[in-house]
C-alpha cells in the first residue's frame, strides 16, 4: 500500500512533528512492506521558509491553493492529513476521488475562541479560515480522534457520524523513562534544588487555556507558607500578566524557565521534579501528562476535557481554578511517601497503555478498511 502522510509546515508546531514522526515510524514497524510518503508545504526557494508567518494573500494562497493542489497530484492508496487545521486539503482530495483520513487533536477554538486573539493579527479572519479548514473533516472518509472527548467534540460540533470516527490515542516515546536515582540527585543539585525543596514542573505553552496564572498562584501560596519551593517551566514565555504577578509577589528567585529543552533534558526535568502541575482548562489529549507518568513523576491535573480519560485514575484531578485543592494535594504527596509511591506506580502502568506501534497498527487497519471499500466500490 502507498500512503501519503500530509504533514504541517516544518517547524510550525512541535507536538504535531512528534505525532507525525512517531506515526510514520510506527507504520513502518507494523507494515514494513508499505510505501510511506511524507509531504509538507514547501517554499518557492530555499530562502523562503517562513511564508506561513507572513500576512496578506501570499499566506492564504500557499495554504489554501498551492499546497492542497500539490497534495492532490500525488498518487496513493490513502492520504492521511495529520492535523485538523489542514483538513481543508480533504476538500481537494474528495473532489478527485482520493481516499483521505484526518486526525483531529482538538477543536479548542470552538471552546476558547479568544485564543486566536493573542495569536493572530486578524483574529476574525483566522477564526473563519480555521472553521473552513476543520469542516473539511466532513469530506474525509474517516476521522481519527486522539481521545474519546475529542471524538465527541467532532461528532457534536461538526455533525459527523460517530461511525466515521475512531479513537486512536497518542503514544509515548521510549525516551521518556525513569532515570537512576543517582542521576536524579545530580540533576537536582545542578538546578540548585535541595532534597527538601518542592519542585513543581509545568511543561507547554502559556496561552490562556494552559492556566499558568493558577500555577503561579499555587507557587505563591506555598512560598507564603514558608516552604522551600520552586517552579520549573518549559515551553512558551510568560505573558505580561504572568510577569506582573511574578514581580508583584517576588517569585523570580523561585522560577527557572528552561525555554524549549531537547528531549533528554526534558526527561531529566520530569525525573528531577517532585510533581507535574498541569491545571489546563482544555486538552484534546494532554501528552505531557503521559510523558510525566512514564518518567515516574506524580501528576496533578484538571478534572476537565480529555484529562480524566487520559489519566484513568493515575493522577490527582482537581478543579483547574481551585488553588487550595492543588496546595493540599502537593502537601499530601510530599508528606505521605506511600501515597506518592502509589501515584508513581499507577502512572507507570497507565503510561504503558500509550504505545505508538499499537496506535499505528490501529490506524493501519483503518487505511486497509477504507482501501478495501474503495476497491469494491470501483469494481462493483
For each residue, the residues with C-beta under 8 A, 3 or more apart:
1: 31 34 35 77 78 367 368 371
2: 34 35 37 75 76 77 78
3: 27 34 35 36 37 76 77 78 79 80 367
4: 37 38 39 71 74 76 78 79 80
5: 20 23 24 36 37 38 39 80 82
6: 39 40 71 79 80 81 82 86 89
7: 10 16 17 20 38 39 40 82
8: 12 13 16 17 20 40 41 82 83 85 86
9: 12 40 41 52
10: 7 17 40 41 49
11: 17
12: 8 9 16 52
13: 8 16 17 83
14: 17 18 260
15: 18 19 105 287
16: 7 8 12 13 19 20 82 83 105
17: 7 8 10 11 13 14 20 21
18: 14 15 21 22 173 287
19: 15 16 22 23 82 83 103 105 170
20: 5 7 8 16 17 23 24 38 82
21: 17 18 24 25
22: 18 19 25 26 171 173 356
23: 5 19 20 26 27 80 82 356 359 360 363
24: 5 20 21 27 28 36 38
25: 21 22 28 29 356 360
26: 22 23 29 30 171 356 357 359 360 361
27: 3 23 24 30 31 34 36 360 363 364
28: 24 25 31 32 34 36
29: 25 26 32 357 360
30: 26 27 357 360 361 364
31: 1 27 28 34 364
32: 28 29
33:
34: 1 2 3 27 28 31 364
35: 1 2 3
36: 3 5 24 27 28
37: 2 3 4 5 74 76
38: 4 5 7 20 24
39: 4 5 6 7 70 71 74
40: 6 7 8 9 10
41: 8 9 10 52 62 63 67
42: 67 70
43: 46 47 48 49 51
44: 48 51
45: 48
46: 43 49
47: 43
48: 43 44 45 51
49: 10 43 46
50: 53 54
51: 43 44 48 54 58 59 62
52: 9 12 41 59 62 63
53: 50
54: 50 51 58 59
55: 59 121 122
56: 59
57: 60 61
58: 51 54 61 62
59: 51 52 54 55 56 62 63
60: 57 63 64 65 129
61: 57 58 64 65 66
62: 41 51 52 58 59 65 66 67
63: 41 52 59 60 67
64: 60 61 67 68 88 129
65: 60 61 62 68 69
66: 61 62 69 70
67: 41 42 62 63 64 70 71 89
68: 64 65 71 72 88 89 91 92
69: 65 66 72 73 92
70: 39 42 66 67 73 74
71: 4 6 39 67 68 74 79 89 92 93
72: 68 69 89 92 93 95 96 98
73: 69 70
74: 4 37 39 70 71 79
75: 2
76: 2 3 4 37 79 98
77: 1 2 3 99 367 371 374
78: 1 2 3 4 99 100 101 367 370 371
79: 3 4 6 71 74 76 89 93 98 99 100 101
80: 3 4 5 6 23 100 101 102 103 363 367
81: 6 86 87 89 90 100 101 102 103 140
82: 5 6 7 8 16 19 20 23 86 103
83: 8 13 16 19 86 87 103 105
84: 87 102 103 104 105 106 107 133 134 137
85: 8 130 133 134
86: 6 8 81 82 83 89 102 133
87: 81 83 84 90 102 104 133 134 135 136 137 140
88: 64 68 91 92 132 133 136
89: 6 67 68 71 72 79 81 86 92 93 100 136
90: 81 87 93 94 100 102 136 137 139 140
91: 68 88 94 95 136 139
92: 68 69 71 72 88 89 95 96
93: 71 72 79 89 90 96 98 99 100 139
94: 90 91 97 98 100 139 140
95: 72 91 92
96: 72 92 93
97: 94
98: 72 76 79 93 94
99: 77 78 79 93 141 370 371 374
100: 78 79 80 81 89 90 93 94 139 140 141
101: 78 79 80 81 140 141 142 143 144 363 366 367 370
102: 80 81 84 86 87 90 136 137 140 142 143 144
103: 19 80 81 82 83 84 143 144 145 146 168
104: 84 87 107 134 137 143 144 145 146 150 153 154 284
105: 15 16 19 83 84 146 150 284 285
106: 84 146 150 153 282 283 284 285
107: 84 104 110 111 134 150 153 154 157 158 284
108: 111 112 115 209 282 284
109: 112 113 115 116 127 130 131
110: 107 113 153 157
111: 107 108 153 282
112: 108 109 115 208 209 281 282
113: 109 110 116 127
114: 117 118 208
115: 108 109 112 118 119 207 208 209
116: 109 113 119 120 123 126 127 130
117: 114 120 123
118: 114 115 207 208 239
119: 115 116 123 126 207
120: 116 117 123 125 126
121: 55
122: 55 125 126
123: 116 117 119 120 126 127
124: 127 128
125: 120 122 128 129
126: 116 119 120 122 123 129 130
127: 109 113 116 123 124 130 131
128: 124 125 131 132
129: 60 64 125 126 132 133
130: 85 109 116 126 127 133 134
131: 109 127 128 134 135
132: 88 128 129 135 136
133: 84 85 86 87 88 129 130 136
134: 84 85 87 104 107 130 131 137 158
135: 87 131 132 138 158
136: 87 88 89 90 91 102 132 133 139 140
137: 84 87 90 102 104 134 140 143 154 158 160
138: 135 158 159 160
139: 90 91 93 94 100 136
140: 81 87 90 94 100 101 102 136 137 143 164
141: 99 100 101 164 370 374
142: 101 102 164 165 166 366 370
143: 101 102 103 104 137 140 151 154 160 164 165 166
144: 101 102 103 104 165 166 167 168 363 366
145: 103 104 148 150 151 154 165 166 167 168
146: 103 104 105 106 150 167 168 169 170 284 285 306
147: 150 151 167 169 284 285 306 309 310
148: 145 151 152 167 306 309
149: 152 153 284 305 306 309
150: 104 105 106 107 145 146 147 153 154 167 284 285 306
151: 143 145 147 148 154 155 162 165 166 167
152: 148 149 155 156
153: 104 106 107 110 111 149 150 156 157
154: 104 107 137 143 145 150 151 157 158 160 165
155: 151 152 158 159 160 161 162 165
156: 152 153 159
157: 107 110 153 154
158: 107 134 135 137 138 154 155
159: 138 155 156
160: 137 138 143 154 155 164 165
161: 155 164 165
162: 151 155 165
163:
164: 140 141 142 143 160 161
165: 142 143 144 145 151 154 155 160 161 162
166: 142 143 144 145 151 362 366
167: 144 145 146 147 148 150 151
168: 103 144 145 146 359 362 363 366
169: 146 147 285 310 354 359
170: 19 146 285 287 290 354 359
171: 22 26 354 355 356 357 358 359
172: 176 287 290 291 294 351 354 355 356
173: 18 22 176 263 291 356
174: 177
175: 263 264 267
176: 172 173 263 267 270 290 291 294 295 351
177: 174 267 294 295
178: 271 294 295 296 348
179: 183 184 267 268 271 295
180: 183 184
181: 184 185
182: 185 186
183: 179 180 186 187 268 271
184: 179 180 181 187 188 271 272
185: 181 182 188 189
186: 182 183 189 190
187: 183 184 190 191 268 269 271 272
188: 184 185 191 193 194 195 197 199 272
189: 185 186 192 193
190: 186 187
191: 187 188 199 230 232 256 272
192: 189
193: 188 189 197 199 230 272
194: 188 197 228
195: 188
196: 228
197: 188 193 194 228 229 230
198: 222 227 228 229 230 274 275 330 334
199: 188 191 193 229 230 232 272 273 274 275
200: 215 218 219 229 230 231 232 273 274 275 276 277 330
201: 231 232 233 234 269 270 273 275 276 277 292 297
202: 212 215 231 232 233 234 235 276 277 278
203: 234 235 266 269 270 276 278 288 291 292
204: 210 234 235 236 278 280 288
205: 210 235 236
206: 210 212 235 236 237 238 239 242
207: 115 118 119 210 236
208: 112 114 115 118 211 281
209: 108 112 115 280 281 282
210: 204 205 206 207 236 280 281
211: 208 214 215 279 280 281 302 320 321
212: 202 206 215 216 238 239 242
213: 216 217 241 242 245
214: 211 217 218 279 320 321 323 326
215: 200 202 211 212 218 219 231 277 279
216: 212 213 219 220 231 242 245 246 249 251
217: 213 214 220 221 245 323
218: 200 214 215 221 222 277 323 326 327 330
219: 200 215 216 222 223 229 231 251 254 255
220: 216 217 223 224 245 249 251
221: 217 218 224 225 323 327
222: 198 218 219 225 227 229 327 330
223: 219 220 226 227 229 249 251 254
224: 220 221
225: 221 222
226: 223
227: 198 222 223
228: 194 196 197 198
229: 197 198 199 200 219 222 223 254
230: 191 193 197 198 199 200 254 255 256
231: 200 201 202 215 216 219 251 254 255 256
232: 191 199 200 201 202 255 256 258 269 273
233: 201 202 238 255 256 257 258
234: 201 202 203 204 257 258 259 260 261 266 269
235: 202 203 204 205 206 260
236: 204 205 206 207 210
237: 206 257
238: 206 212 233 242 243 246 257
239: 118 206 212 242 243
240: 243 244
241: 213 244 245
242: 206 212 213 216 238 239 245 246
243: 238 239 240 246 247
244: 240 241 247 248
245: 213 216 217 220 241 242 248 249 251
246: 216 238 242 243 249 251 252 255
247: 243 244 250 251 252
248: 244 245
249: 216 220 223 245 246
250: 247 253
251: 216 219 220 223 231 245 246 247 254 255
252: 246 247 255
253: 250
254: 219 223 229 230 231 251
255: 219 230 231 232 233 246 251 252
256: 191 230 231 232 233
257: 233 234 237 238
258: 232 233 234 261 265 269
259: 234
260: 14 234 235
261: 234 258 265 266 269
262: 265 266
263: 173 175 176 266 267
264: 175 267 268
265: 258 261 262 268 269
266: 203 234 261 262 263 269 270 291
267: 175 176 177 179 263 264 270 271 295
268: 179 183 187 264 265 271 272
269: 187 201 203 232 234 258 261 265 266 272 273
270: 176 201 203 266 267 273 276 291 292 295 297
271: 178 179 183 184 187 267 268 295 296 297
272: 184 187 188 191 193 199 268 269
273: 199 200 201 232 269 270 276 297
274: 198 199 200 297 298 333 334
275: 198 199 200 201 297 298 299 300 330 333
276: 200 201 202 203 270 273 288 289 292 297 298 299 300 301
277: 200 201 202 215 218 300 301 326 330
278: 202 203 204 286 288 289 292 299 300 301 302
279: 211 214 215 300 301 302 318 320 321 326
280: 204 209 210 211 283 286 301 302 304 305 307 320
281: 112 208 209 210 211 302 304 305 320
282: 106 108 111 112 209 304 305
283: 106 280 286 305 306 307 310
284: 104 105 106 107 108 146 147 149 150 305 306
285: 105 106 146 147 150 169 170 306 310
286: 278 280 283 289 290 301 306 307 310
287: 15 18 170 172 290 291
288: 203 204 276 278 291 292
289: 276 278 286 292 293 299 301 307 310 311 315
290: 170 172 176 286 287 293 294 310 350 351 354
291: 172 173 176 203 266 270 287 288 294 295 351
292: 201 203 270 276 278 288 289 295 297 299 347
293: 289 290 296 297 299 314 315 347 348 350 351
294: 172 176 177 178 290 291 347 348 351
295: 176 177 178 179 267 270 271 291 292
296: 178 271 293 344 347 348
297: 201 270 271 273 274 275 276 292 293 344 347
298: 274 275 276 315 316 333 340 343 344 347
299: 275 276 278 289 292 293 311 314 315 316 343 347
300: 275 276 277 278 279 315 316 318 326 329 330 333
301: 276 277 278 279 280 286 289 307 311 315 316 317 318
302: 211 278 279 280 281 305 307 317 318 319 320
303: 307 308 317 318 319 320
304: 280 281 282 307 308 320
305: 149 280 281 282 283 284 302
306: 146 147 148 149 150 283 284 285 286 309 310
307: 280 283 286 289 301 302 303 304 310 311 315 317
308: 303 304 311 312 317
309: 147 148 149 306 312
310: 147 169 283 285 286 289 290 306 307
311: 289 299 301 307 308 314 315 317 350
312: 308 309 350 353
313: 346 350
314: 293 299 311 343 346 347 349 350
315: 289 293 298 299 300 301 307 311 343 346 347
316: 298 299 300 301 329 333 343
317: 301 302 303 307 308 311
318: 279 300 301 302 303 322 325 326 329
319: 302 303 322 325
320: 211 214 279 280 281 302 303 304
321: 211 214 279
322: 318 319 325 326
323: 214 217 218 221 326 327
324: 327 328
325: 318 319 322 328 329
326: 214 218 277 279 300 318 322 323 329 330
327: 218 221 222 323 324 330 331
328: 324 325 331 332
329: 300 316 318 325 326 332 333
330: 198 200 218 222 275 277 300 326 327 333 334
331: 327 328 334 335
332: 328 329 335 336 339
333: 274 275 298 300 316 329 330 336 339 340 343
334: 198 274 330 331 340
335: 331 332
336: 332 333 339 340
337: 340 341
338: 341 342
339: 332 333 336 342 343
340: 298 333 334 336 337 343 344
341: 337 338 344 345
342: 338 339 345 346
343: 298 299 314 315 316 333 339 340 346 347
344: 296 297 298 340 341 347 348
345: 341 342 348 349
346: 313 314 315 342 343 349 350
347: 292 293 294 296 297 298 299 314 315 343 344 350 351
348: 178 293 294 296 344 345 351 352
349: 314 345 346 352 353
350: 290 293 311 312 313 314 346 347 353 354
351: 172 176 290 291 293 294 347 348 354
352: 348 349 355
353: 312 349 350
354: 169 170 171 172 290 350 351 359
355: 171 172 352 358 359
356: 22 23 25 26 171 172 173 359 360
357: 26 29 30 171 360 361
358: 171 355 361 362
359: 23 26 168 169 170 171 354 355 356 362 363
360: 23 25 26 27 29 30 356 357 363 364
361: 26 30 357 358 364 365
362: 166 168 358 359 365 366
363: 23 27 80 101 144 168 359 360 366 367
364: 27 30 31 34 360 361 367 368
365: 361 362 368 369
366: 101 142 144 166 168 362 363 369 370
367: 1 3 77 78 80 101 363 364 370 371
368: 1 364 365 371 372
369: 365 366 372 373
370: 78 99 101 141 142 366 367 373 374
371: 1 77 78 99 367 368 374 375
372: 368 369 375 376
373: 369 370 376 377
374: 77 99 141 370 371 377 378
375: 371 372 378 379
376: 372 373 379 380
377: 373 374 380
378: 374 375
379: 375 376
380: 376 377
